[in-house]
Amino acid sequence: MLDNIVNIKHPHSSVDLEHAIRIAQNKVPMGEPTLKTLQEVRDMLQAQLDNYDFVWLTGESAIELVDAAIQNKPIIEVIREKHEKNPEDHFK
């Protein structure tokens, strides 16, 4: 399922979709099956983000990219919707 995905780049960071997938795949414990869908990739990234005590900008960018791919929307639209939904999270 992760084959033949069109690679997109985040407009505000150096992360692209392929990098986001690699980040998530690298977090899979040894002996566990690799991630097969974008939703599994997103879940892994979100789990990592939830465990950190700091702002993980690369992880945030990676999730935005995966969300854009899952929703089949332009990355800018996904970012805009996220900021409009929770503006207090982005202006602390």
C-alpha positions as CSV (number, residue, x, y, z in Angstrom):
1,M,0.0,0.0,0.0
2,L,2.9,2.4,0.5
3,D,4.2,1.7,-3.0
4,N,3.5,4.1,-5.8
5,I,2.7,7.0,-3.5
6,V,3.3,10.5,-5.0
7,N,5.9,12.2,-3.0
8,I,5.0,15.6,-1.7
9,K,7.1,18.2,0.1
10,H,6.1,20.2,3.1
11,P,6.1,23.9,2.3
12,H,7.5,25.0,5.7
13,S,10.1,22.3,6.4
14,S,12.6,20.0,4.7
15,V,10.4,17.0,5.2
16,D,8.7,15.2,2.3
17,L,6.3,12.2,2.4
18,E,8.9,9.6,1.7
19,H,10.9,11.0,4.7
20,A,7.7,10.9,6.9
21,I,7.2,7.3,6.0
22,R,10.8,6.4,6.8
23,I,10.5,8.2,10.2
24,A,7.5,6.0,11.1
25,Q,9.1,2.8,9.7
26,N,12.2,3.4,11.8
27,K,10.0,3.6,15.0
28,V,8.6,0.1,14.5
29,P,10.1,-2.3,17.1
30,M,12.4,-5.0,15.8
31,G,10.5,-8.2,15.1
32,E,7.2,-6.3,14.4
33,P,5.8,-6.2,10.9
34,T,6.5,-3.1,8.8
35,L,3.8,-0.5,8.4
36,K,1.7,-1.2,5.3
37,T,-0.7,1.8,5.1
38,L,-0.6,5.5,5.4
39,Q,-3.0,5.3,8.4
40,E,-0.5,3.0,10.1
41,V,2.2,5.5,9.4
42,R,0.1,8.3,10.8
43,D,-0.7,6.3,13.9
44,M,2.9,5.6,14.5
45,L,3.9,9.2,14.1
46,Q,1.1,10.4,16.4
47,A,2.1,7.8,19.0
48,Q,5.6,9.2,18.9
49,L,4.4,12.8,19.1
50,D,2.2,12.0,22.1
51,N,5.2,10.5,23.9
52,Y,7.5,13.5,23.6
53,D,7.7,16.3,26.2
54,F,8.8,18.8,23.6
55,V,7.5,20.3,20.3
56,W,8.6,17.9,17.6
57,L,8.4,20.0,14.4
58,T,9.6,17.3,12.1
59,G,6.9,15.0,13.5
60,E,4.2,17.7,13.1
61,S,5.3,18.3,9.5
62,A,5.3,14.5,8.8
63,I,1.8,14.1,10.1
64,E,0.5,17.0,8.0
65,L,2.1,15.3,4.9
66,V,0.5,12.0,5.7
67,D,-2.9,13.6,6.4
68,A,-2.7,15.3,3.0
69,A,-1.9,12.0,1.3
70,I,-4.7,10.2,3.2
71,Q,-7.3,12.9,2.5
72,N,-6.0,13.5,-1.1
73,K,-5.8,17.2,-0.4
74,P,-3.1,19.8,-1.1
75,I,-0.7,20.1,1.9
76,I,-1.5,23.8,2.2
77,E,-5.2,23.1,2.6
78,V,-4.4,20.5,5.4
79,I,-2.2,22.9,7.2
80,R,-4.7,25.7,6.9
81,E,-7.6,23.5,8.2
82,K,-5.4,22.4,11.2
83,H,-4.6,26.0,12.1
84,E,-8.1,27.2,11.8
85,K,-9.5,24.3,13.9
86,N,-7.0,24.8,16.8
87,P,-5.4,28.3,16.5
88,E,-4.4,28.3,20.2
89,D,-2.1,25.3,19.6
90,H,0.0,27.3,17.1
91,F,0.3,30.6,18.8
92,K,1.5,29.9,22.3
